[in-house]
Amino acid sequence: MRESQSRQAVVVGGSIGGLTTALLLRDLGWDVDVFERSTRDDARGGGIVLQPDTIRWFTERSPQALENLTTSTHLVQYLGSGNHVAHREYARWSYSSWSTLHSALLRDFGLDRYRRGHRAVAVAQDASTATVEFDNGSFASGDLVVFADGVNSVGRQYVSPNTPIRYSGYIGWRGLVPERLLSSETSAALEDSVTYALMPDSHIVMYPVPGLIKDGRTEILMNFVWYRNVGAGQRLDQFLGGESAGVLSLHPDQVPHIEAERMQTDAARHLPPAAAEVVLRCAAPYVQVVSDIRAARMVRGRVAILGDAACAARPHAAAGTAKAAADAWSLATAIEKTDGLDQALQVWEPIQLSLSAQLEWRVQAMGERSQFDNSWLPEDPELRFGLYGPGI
């Protein structure tokens, strides 16, 4: 049942998971404030494969037209040498970009209660209220605090302390390239497709996503992720420019020039021509240190964690944003249909923990097949995108 009176929620983290949570709680009659550590709305993140949970807000609640936020393709293909098509099948997928989707959610939530420049440093609670402390000296309290603050979550340290961060043994080079910069040959080779290329102990995936709207038209960007093995220990420390503990990404200006040059040289040597051109045309590649992070708990009293704060799964199922949105929808449903917040959180937590475990197991197996076992087969349906299972 719905809460009978207005209650206060504090959402820490104003990305896609946090904004979805805030919008859904507000629809239930809660007063909601969102606190985001970034001071500006920069173009973080790259392409996003849109799964049903990711777009559910726009299909059920938002006045914005989903087609203005997305691109789509109808094929999955694998390229071999000389852009030879080694495998192709019909499979429709839609995409957006982090900046496009985030901006749309923020338009629906509004800026009045979206607080930038607030980095959480601590959280505490009593029997009725949870309170977050921020690095600027301010505090925020609510009946419920939800941390959607990403892979380095302060909330996870509180809710599920000592959650391990396990390095996978490989990194993902990521980037976006305006489609207009690609040659006609490359554009034709990648047209209407999610495109993979396989090589020993590595693979790359590419697909088109919407960018900025210019002169009334949406710029199309080619998103890529190239997975490359980097040994743990000294090699990874060297790659990251020092101590690797706790480092989960490198922004473009943090990527060592020698590593970017090595990556570009290898792209020209080893990737099919279309994939190589996409990588070489990228002006600002960045790096994801692919790791496994899964909290043992998602609730402690009146504090909850969701999205990457609770489970940062490897990207192979393209399910990160879908998982964050699914956590938010499941939480809102539990609150709406359960008598009391404490009971709602008790109902919600085991369901989402089970989903996290299932997702982590599957993407670990996918990563092992592509990066170490070399048993990734294009025709295998187990390798498809999907939050709840291959293709779903």
C-alpha positions as CSV (number, residue, x, y, z in Angstrom):
1,M,0.0,0.0,0.0
2,R,1.1,3.6,-0.5
3,E,2.5,5.5,2.4
4,S,-0.3,7.5,4.0
5,Q,1.7,10.7,4.5
6,S,4.5,12.5,2.7
7,R,7.9,11.2,3.6
8,Q,11.4,12.4,2.9
9,A,13.9,10.5,0.8
10,V,17.5,11.4,0.2
11,V,19.0,10.0,-3.0
12,V,22.8,10.1,-3.2
13,G,24.0,10.0,-6.8
14,G,22.2,11.8,-9.6
15,S,23.0,9.5,-12.5
16,I,20.5,7.2,-14.2
17,G,19.8,4.9,-11.3
18,G,19.5,7.7,-8.8
19,L,17.2,9.8,-11.0
20,T,15.0,6.9,-11.8
21,T,14.7,6.2,-8.1
22,A,13.9,9.8,-7.3
23,L,11.2,10.1,-10.0
24,L,9.5,6.9,-8.8
25,L,9.5,7.8,-5.1
26,R,8.2,11.2,-6.0
27,D,5.4,9.6,-7.9
28,L,4.5,7.7,-4.7
29,G,4.1,11.1,-2.9
30,W,7.6,11.3,-1.2
31,D,9.6,14.5,-0.9
32,V,12.8,13.7,-2.7
33,D,16.2,15.5,-2.9
34,V,19.0,14.2,-5.1
35,F,22.6,14.9,-4.3
36,E,25.2,14.6,-7.0
37,R,29.0,15.0,-6.5
38,S,29.7,16.4,-9.9
39,T,29.4,20.2,-10.3
40,R,28.5,20.1,-13.9
41,D,26.6,18.0,-16.4
42,D,29.5,16.7,-18.4
43,A,29.3,14.0,-21.0
44,R,30.3,11.1,-18.8
45,G,29.9,7.6,-20.0
46,G,29.4,6.2,-23.4
47,G,26.8,4.1,-25.2
48,I,24.0,2.3,-23.5
49,V,22.1,-0.7,-24.8
50,L,18.4,-0.1,-23.9
51,Q,16.7,-2.9,-22.2
52,P,13.0,-2.8,-21.0
53,D,13.8,-1.7,-17.5
54,T,16.1,1.1,-18.7
55,I,13.4,2.7,-20.8
56,R,10.4,1.8,-18.6
57,W,10.2,5.4,-17.2
58,F,9.9,6.8,-20.7
59,T,7.4,4.2,-21.9
60,E,5.1,4.5,-18.9
61,R,5.5,7.9,-17.2
62,S,7.5,10.4,-19.1
63,P,6.0,13.0,-21.5
64,Q,9.1,12.8,-23.6
65,A,9.1,10.8,-26.8
66,L,11.4,7.8,-26.6
67,E,12.2,7.9,-30.3
68,N,14.0,11.2,-29.8
69,L,16.4,9.7,-27.4
70,T,17.4,6.5,-29.2
71,T,19.0,4.8,-32.2
72,S,18.4,1.2,-33.2
73,T,19.9,-1.6,-35.3
74,H,18.4,-4.9,-36.6
75,L,21.5,-7.1,-37.0
76,V,24.2,-8.7,-34.9
77,Q,27.3,-9.4,-37.0
78,Y,30.9,-10.6,-36.6
79,L,33.7,-9.2,-38.8
80,G,36.8,-11.1,-39.8
81,S,39.8,-10.0,-41.7
82,G,39.2,-7.5,-44.5
83,N,35.7,-6.8,-43.0
84,H,34.5,-10.2,-44.1
85,V,31.2,-11.0,-42.4
86,A,31.9,-14.2,-40.5
87,H,28.4,-14.4,-38.9
88,R,25.2,-12.4,-39.1
89,E,21.8,-12.8,-37.6
90,Y,18.6,-10.7,-37.1
91,A,18.3,-9.1,-33.6
92,R,16.8,-5.7,-33.0
93,W,18.4,-3.6,-30.3
94,S,18.0,0.1,-29.3
95,Y,20.6,2.4,-27.8
96,S,21.1,5.7,-26.2
97,S,24.1,7.4,-24.6
98,W,24.7,8.2,-21.0
99,S,24.5,12.0,-21.5
100,T,21.3,11.7,-23.6
101,L,19.4,9.5,-21.2
102,H,20.6,11.4,-18.1
103,S,19.6,14.7,-19.6
104,A,16.1,13.4,-20.4
105,L,15.6,12.0,-16.8
106,L,16.9,15.3,-15.4
107,R,14.4,17.2,-17.5
108,D,11.6,15.2,-15.9
109,F,12.9,15.5,-12.4
110,G,13.8,19.2,-12.6
111,L,16.6,21.2,-11.1
112,D,14.9,22.6,-8.0
113,R,15.8,19.6,-5.8
114,Y,18.9,18.3,-7.7
115,R,21.9,19.4,-5.7
116,R,25.2,19.4,-7.5
117,G,28.6,19.6,-5.8
118,H,27.7,17.2,-2.9
119,R,30.1,14.3,-2.4
120,A,28.9,12.0,0.4
121,V,31.5,11.2,3.0
122,A,29.6,9.5,5.8
123,V,26.1,8.2,6.8
124,A,24.5,7.5,10.1
125,Q,21.0,6.7,11.4
126,D,18.8,6.3,14.4
127,A,15.5,4.4,14.7
128,S,13.5,6.8,12.4
129,T,16.0,8.9,10.4
130,A,19.1,8.4,8.3
131,T,21.5,11.3,7.7
132,V,24.2,11.8,5.1
133,E,27.2,14.1,5.6
134,F,28.8,15.8,2.5
135,D,32.3,17.1,1.9
136,N,31.1,20.7,1.8
137,G,30.0,20.4,5.5
138,S,26.3,20.1,4.8
139,F,23.9,17.3,5.9
140,A,20.7,15.8,4.6
141,S,18.3,13.6,6.5
142,G,15.3,11.5,5.5
143,D,13.1,8.6,6.4
144,L,15.0,6.7,3.6
145,V,18.5,7.2,2.2
146,V,19.2,5.6,-1.2
147,F,22.8,5.4,-2.4
148,A,23.1,5.2,-6.2
149,D,26.6,6.6,-6.1
150,G,28.4,4.2,-8.4
151,V,31.3,1.8,-8.1
152,N,33.1,3.7,-5.4
153,S,30.0,4.0,-3.3
154,V,30.2,5.4,0.2
155,G,26.9,3.8,0.9
156,R,28.3,0.3,0.0
157,Q,31.0,0.8,2.6
158,Y,28.3,1.4,5.2
159,V,25.7,-1.2,4.1
160,S,28.0,-4.0,3.1
161,P,31.5,-3.2,4.4
162,N,34.6,-5.1,3.1
163,T,32.9,-5.9,-0.2
164,P,35.8,-7.1,-2.4
165,I,36.6,-5.5,-5.7
166,R,38.0,-8.3,-7.8
167,Y,39.9,-7.4,-11.0
168,S,39.0,-9.5,-14.0
169,G,42.4,-9.6,-15.7
170,Y,41.3,-7.2,-18.5
171,I,40.4,-3.7,-19.2
172,G,38.0,-2.1,-21.7
173,W,39.1,0.7,-24.0
174,R,36.0,2.8,-24.7
175,G,35.1,5.7,-26.9
176,L,32.7,7.5,-29.1
177,V,33.3,8.6,-32.7
178,P,31.1,10.9,-34.8
179,E,29.7,8.7,-37.6
180,R,30.4,11.6,-40.0
181,L,34.1,11.1,-39.5
182,L,34.1,7.5,-40.7
183,S,34.8,6.5,-44.3
184,S,31.9,5.4,-46.5
185,E,33.4,1.9,-46.5
186,T,33.4,1.7,-42.7
187,S,29.9,3.1,-42.4
188,A,28.6,0.5,-44.8
189,A,30.4,-2.3,-43.0
190,L,28.8,-1.3,-39.7
191,E,25.4,-0.2,-40.9
192,D,22.3,-1.3,-39.0
193,S,24.4,-3.6,-36.8
194,V,25.9,-4.5,-33.4
195,T,29.3,-5.5,-34.7
196,Y,31.8,-7.7,-33.0
197,A,35.3,-8.8,-33.9
198,L,37.1,-11.6,-32.2
199,M,40.8,-12.2,-31.8
200,P,42.9,-14.4,-29.4
201,D,42.2,-13.3,-25.8
202,S,40.3,-10.2,-26.9
203,H,37.2,-8.9,-28.6
204,I,35.6,-5.6,-29.6
205,V,32.0,-4.5,-29.9
206,M,30.6,-1.5,-31.6
207,Y,27.1,0.1,-32.1
208,P,25.6,3.5,-33.0
209,V,24.2,5.8,-30.3
210,P,22.6,9.2,-30.3
211,G,24.7,12.3,-29.6
212,L,24.0,16.0,-29.4
213,I,21.2,17.6,-31.4
214,K,22.7,20.0,-33.9
215,D,20.7,22.1,-36.4
216,G,17.6,20.1,-35.5
217,R,19.3,16.7,-36.2
218,T,20.7,14.2,-33.8
219,E,24.4,13.5,-34.4
220,I,25.1,9.7,-34.5
221,L,28.1,8.4,-32.7
222,M,29.8,5.0,-33.0
223,N,30.4,3.6,-29.6
224,F,33.1,1.0,-29.1
225,V,34.4,-1.2,-26.2
226,W,37.6,-3.1,-26.9
227,Y,38.5,-5.7,-24.2
228,R,42.3,-6.3,-23.7
229,N,44.1,-8.4,-21.2
230,V,46.4,-6.6,-18.7
231,G,48.0,-8.7,-16.0
232,A,47.3,-7.9,-12.4
233,G,50.0,-6.5,-10.2
234,Q,53.0,-4.6,-11.6
235,R,51.7,-4.5,-15.2
236,L,48.3,-3.1,-14.2
237,D,50.0,-0.6,-11.8
238,Q,52.2,0.5,-14.7
239,F,49.2,0.9,-17.0
240,L,47.3,3.0,-14.5
241,G,50.3,5.2,-13.7
242,G,50.9,4.0,-10.2
243,E,49.0,2.2,-7.5
244,S,46.1,0.3,-9.0
245,A,44.1,-0.4,-5.8
246,G,40.7,1.2,-6.0
247,V,41.2,2.6,-9.5
248,L,38.2,1.5,-11.7
249,S,38.4,3.9,-14.6
250,L,40.7,6.4,-16.4
251,H,39.2,9.5,-17.9
252,P,40.7,10.5,-21.3
253,D,43.1,13.0,-19.8
254,Q,44.4,10.3,-17.3
255,V,45.2,7.7,-20.0
256,P,49.0,7.4,-20.4
257,H,50.0,8.4,-23.9
258,I,52.3,5.4,-24.3
259,E,49.3,3.1,-23.6
260,A,47.0,4.9,-26.0
261,E,49.7,4.7,-28.7
262,R,50.2,1.0,-28.1
263,M,46.5,0.4,-28.3
264,Q,46.2,2.3,-31.6
265,T,49.2,0.4,-33.1
266,D,47.6,-2.9,-32.1
267,A,44.2,-1.7,-33.6
268,A,45.8,-1.0,-36.9
269,R,47.6,-4.4,-36.9
270,H,44.9,-6.8,-35.5
271,L,41.4,-5.4,-35.9
272,P,39.3,-5.7,-39.1
273,P,39.6,-2.4,-41.1
274,A,36.2,-1.0,-40.0
275,A,36.9,-1.6,-36.3
276,A,40.4,-0.3,-36.6
277,E,39.2,2.9,-38.2
278,V,36.6,3.5,-35.4
279,V,39.3,3.1,-32.7
280,L,41.9,5.2,-34.5
281,R,39.3,8.0,-35.2
282,C,38.5,8.3,-31.4
283,A,40.0,11.5,-30.1
284,A,39.5,10.8,-26.5
285,P,39.5,7.1,-25.5
286,Y,39.0,6.2,-21.9
287,V,39.5,3.0,-19.9
288,Q,37.3,0.9,-17.7
289,V,39.2,-1.5,-15.4
290,V,36.8,-4.4,-15.7
291,S,36.1,-5.7,-12.2
292,D,33.5,-7.7,-10.2
293,I,31.8,-5.9,-7.3
294,R,28.8,-7.5,-5.6
295,A,27.6,-6.4,-2.2
296,A,26.4,-9.1,0.2
297,R,23.7,-6.7,1.5
298,M,21.7,-3.9,0.0
299,V,19.9,-2.7,3.1
300,R,21.0,-1.5,6.5
301,G,18.2,0.0,8.5
302,R,16.8,2.9,6.5
303,V,19.8,3.0,4.1
304,A,19.7,1.2,0.8
305,I,22.2,0.8,-2.1
306,L,21.3,0.1,-5.7
307,G,22.8,0.0,-9.2
308,D,26.6,-0.1,-9.5
309,A,26.8,0.8,-5.8
310,A,25.4,-2.7,-5.1
311,C,26.5,-4.7,-8.1
312,A,28.9,-3.5,-10.8
313,A,28.8,-6.4,-13.2
314,R,31.1,-6.8,-16.3
315,P,29.6,-5.0,-19.3
316,H,29.2,-8.1,-21.6
317,A,25.4,-8.4,-21.0
318,A,25.0,-4.6,-21.5
319,A,22.9,-4.7,-18.3
320,G,24.4,-2.1,-16.0
321,T,21.9,0.7,-16.5
322,A,19.1,-1.9,-16.8
323,K,20.0,-3.3,-13.4
324,A,20.1,0.1,-11.8
325,A,16.6,0.9,-13.2
326,A,15.3,-2.5,-12.2
327,D,16.5,-1.9,-8.7
328,A,14.7,1.4,-8.6
329,W,11.4,0.0,-10.0
330,S,11.5,-3.0,-7.7
331,L,12.1,-0.7,-4.7
332,A,9.2,1.6,-5.6
333,T,6.9,-1.4,-6.1
334,A,7.8,-2.9,-2.7
335,I,7.2,0.5,-1.0
336,E,3.9,0.9,-2.8
337,K,2.5,-2.5,-2.1
338,T,4.0,-3.3,1.4
339,D,2.7,-2.0,4.7
340,G,5.6,0.1,6.1
341,L,9.1,1.0,4.9
342,D,11.0,-1.6,7.0
343,Q,9.0,-4.5,5.6
344,A,9.2,-3.1,2.1
345,L,13.0,-3.1,2.3
346,Q,13.0,-6.6,3.7
347,V,10.9,-7.7,0.7
348,W,13.0,-5.9,-1.8
349,E,16.5,-6.8,-0.8
350,P,16.6,-10.6,-1.4
351,I,15.0,-10.3,-4.8
352,Q,17.6,-7.8,-6.1
353,L,20.5,-9.7,-4.4
354,S,19.4,-12.8,-6.3
355,L,19.3,-10.8,-9.6
356,S,22.8,-9.4,-8.9
357,A,24.2,-12.9,-8.3
358,Q,22.7,-14.3,-11.4
359,L,24.0,-11.4,-13.5
360,E,27.5,-11.6,-12.1
361,W,27.8,-15.3,-12.7
362,R,26.7,-14.9,-16.3
363,V,29.0,-12.0,-17.3
364,Q,31.9,-13.6,-15.6
365,A,31.4,-16.7,-17.8
366,M,31.1,-14.5,-20.9
367,G,34.3,-12.7,-20.1
368,E,36.3,-15.9,-19.4
369,R,35.2,-17.3,-22.7
370,S,36.3,-14.3,-24.7
371,Q,39.4,-13.2,-22.9
372,F,41.0,-16.5,-21.7
373,D,39.3,-19.6,-23.0
374,N,38.9,-18.4,-26.6
375,S,35.6,-20.3,-26.7
376,W,33.3,-17.4,-27.6
377,L,31.3,-18.7,-30.6
378,P,29.3,-16.1,-32.6
379,E,26.3,-18.4,-33.1
380,D,26.0,-19.2,-29.3
381,P,22.7,-17.7,-28.0
382,E,24.1,-17.7,-24.4
383,L,26.3,-14.7,-25.4
384,R,23.5,-12.3,-26.1
385,F,22.8,-9.1,-24.2
386,G,20.1,-9.2,-21.5
387,L,19.6,-8.4,-17.8
388,Y,17.6,-11.5,-16.9
389,G,19.2,-13.9,-19.3
390,P,20.4,-14.0,-22.9
391,G,18.2,-11.8,-25.0
392,I,15.8,-10.9,-22.1
